[in-house]
Each structure stands twice: as C-alpha cells, then as structure tokens.
Amino acid sequence: MTEIDQLVTQIKQATDYQINKQILYEKIQTDLHFPYNGGLFKATQELIGFLNAWDSDELFLEDTYNNPIKVDRKEFLDLCKQHYQMVMNTWHIQHDEIKRARKV
C-alpha cells in the first residue's frame, strides 16, 4: 500500500467516524424522549435541574408538543433521571464502539 493510499484510508476512517458520531448523537437526542401522563418529554440536564430546584410537589409542565401536563414532581424527577442516565450509558457504550472501529 502506497503512502497516498494509507493517507486516503486514514482520511476516510476519520470522516466515517465524524459521520457516525453525528448520526449517533441525533439518535440519542431522539431516545431522550419519554412519555409521562399523556405527554411526551425530553429528559435533559436543564429539566432535571429545574425539577430539583422546584419546591412544590405538583406542577404543570409544557411537553414537547406544547401541551400543559400535570406532573408529580418527585415521581417525574425520578423517572426523568433514570431515563436520562439509561440513554447516556447507551450513548457512551455506542460511542466507544465507533471510536474503537476507527482505530482498527
């Protein structure tokens, strides 16, 4: 294999990695959505922080479709944290797999 062929192969692997990384990111953003009490919410760090800071046990939150949904704060916070962590763990594992494939 010539030096140019090796360079082309390395560039292709780096490009494939960036494309796969972006595709995985978009998939994970979709996976962060979860249903609750007739609404669809996205588990984010901001939502978790808001729920931790709120002092009332019941509140209304806007879901991803701009509907007000009644929420039991403690129950919703637990569900949100669990879902967020599950998706982040999956993302980490899948990201490691595409990083490893790039190095092969």
N, C-alpha and C positions, 0 to 999 in steps of 0.2 A: 504494500500500500504506500503510495507516494505521500509526501508531506502535505500536498494540497488536498488529497483525499481524506487524510486524517483531520485536517482543518475543517473541511466540509462536514464530516461526520460529527465533529465536536460542536459546530455551529448548529447543525440540525438537532442534536440532542438538547442543546441549551434552548433552542426555540420550542421544541416539543415540550420541554419542562415548563416554560412560561405559559404556553397554551393550556397544558393540562392543569397547571396551578390555577389559572383563571377559571377554567371550567369547574374545577373542584370548589373554588370559592363561591361561584354562582349557585352550585348545587347546595352547598352548606347554608347559604342565605335563605334558600327555599325551605330547607329542612328545619330551620329555626322556628317556623310557624307551627302553632299547635292550637287545637280547639279548646274553648272553655265557655260553658254556659251559653251556648248558641252563637258565640262569636269566634273569630279567628285572630290570634295574637302572634306577634313575633317576639320571641324571648331575646332580649338584648341586655347589655350591661346597664344601659340607661333605665330600662323598665325595672330591672331588679333593684337598682339604686333608689328609684322613686318609691317602689313598694316598701323598701326598708325604711325610708325616711317618713312615710305617711303614718300618722298616728291613729287614724280611725280604722276600725275593723271592716267596715263595709264602705265601698265607694263605687262610682261608675267610671269605667274606663272606655276610651274610644278604641274599637278594634280596627283591624286593617281595612275594613270596608266602611269606616266612619260611622259605625253604629255605637250608641252608648250601651254598654253591657255592665250589669250589676256584678260586682266581684266581692267575694270574701277574701280580704287582703291576705290573711295568713295562709289559707289554702292555696290561693293563686300564686303567692310568692314561692311556696314550696314546690308547686308544680312547675313554675317558671324556672326556678333554679335547677331542678332535676333535668328538665328538658334541655336547658342551655348547656349544662355540663355533659350530658349524653352526646349532644351534637358536637361540642368542642372536642371530646375524646375521639369521636369518629373522625373528625377533621384532622386531628393530629396524627392518627394512625394512617389515614389515607395520604396525607401529605408526606409522611415518612416513606411510604411506598413509592410515590412518584419521584422523590429525591433519590432513593436507592436505585431506581430504574435508570435515572440519568447517569449515575456513576458507573453502571455496568458496562 
